[in-house]
Amino acid sequence: MRKLAFVAPAWLYVAVFYLYPLATNVRMGFQDFTVTSFYTGVAPFVGLRNYREVFRDPAFAGTVGNTVLFTAGSLLLQFGIGLALAVFFQRTFPLGGALRSLLLVPWLLPLVVSGTAWRWILETDSGVLNRTLLHLHLVSEPVPWLASTDLSLTAVTLVNVWVGIPFNMVILYGGLQAIPAELYEAAQLDGAGAWQRFRRVTLPLLRPVTTVVLTLGLIYTLKVFDVIMVLTQGGPADSSQTLTTFSYDLSFQQLAFGHGAAVGNLLVLVAVVFAIGYLRAERRPR
């Protein structure tokens, strides 16, 4: 009984703030939930109709493609740059700790603040980036980073990479510190070069940490909303629209709450499937 009383507050918190909203969203995905439903409580059950209509939406295919590109690009660059920085900071040099602390700033800032700052940097006419490029004669005219259908998705992806690099660096740096130095010394005595030591020692022993970083990074990237909304609001012409902003647009712009809930449920399902896949792969004997 004491054990139950000890964990009850935690379970109550999870039930109220996680399980109940999730269950409500799943239920709404199978209902014709409108504005009047909030007042009357009446929302007819429509089965899979919301999902069928979402799949038939002309914007859905493009949104899925944007989400895949945004997620894959963010994960690849965040992990790659984060790992490179983690390996770099293994060396001891003056002010290394201070520099490492400064690199945590993007992770510590609220996403709305980061998005606002980058919106100012990427602004077409008066943005710092375009002014710098023009001053260095690297471009002949301002680049519409956020106003171009060809560049908007790339711009929001790079901003999201900037936000996520510190998380990857910190976790991977901790994983590198746990690898015994004797293994590197033994590999070096056996004639292994720097690349061979990295490939044969670092990467295999870093695999459990890598799994955690990629899994959490995937789940986080799938639900990124703040950065995209502040920078482009999914535009122009849905060129940077992802499933999170698409769900928001359906629910709060078009007031199709059932459709928005259906898209949210798809996001949750994808995140759960990938998380289970990574965990199962990690448990397999090597």
Secondary structure, DSSP 8 states (H G I E B T S, - for coil): -HHHHHHHHHHHHHIIIIIHHHHHHHHHTTB---TTHHHH----B-TTHHHHHHHH-TTHHHHHHHHHHHHHHHHHHHHHHHHHHHHHTTS--TTHHHHHHHTTHHHHS-HHHHHHHHHHHT-TTT-HHHHHHHHTTS-SS---TTT-TTTHHHHHHHHHHHHHHHHHHHHHHHHHHTS-HHHHHHHHHTT--HHHHIIIIIHHHTHHHHHHHHHHHHHHHHT--HHHHHHTTT-STTTT--HHHHHHIIIIIS--HHHHHHHHHHHHHHHHHHHHHHHHHHHS--
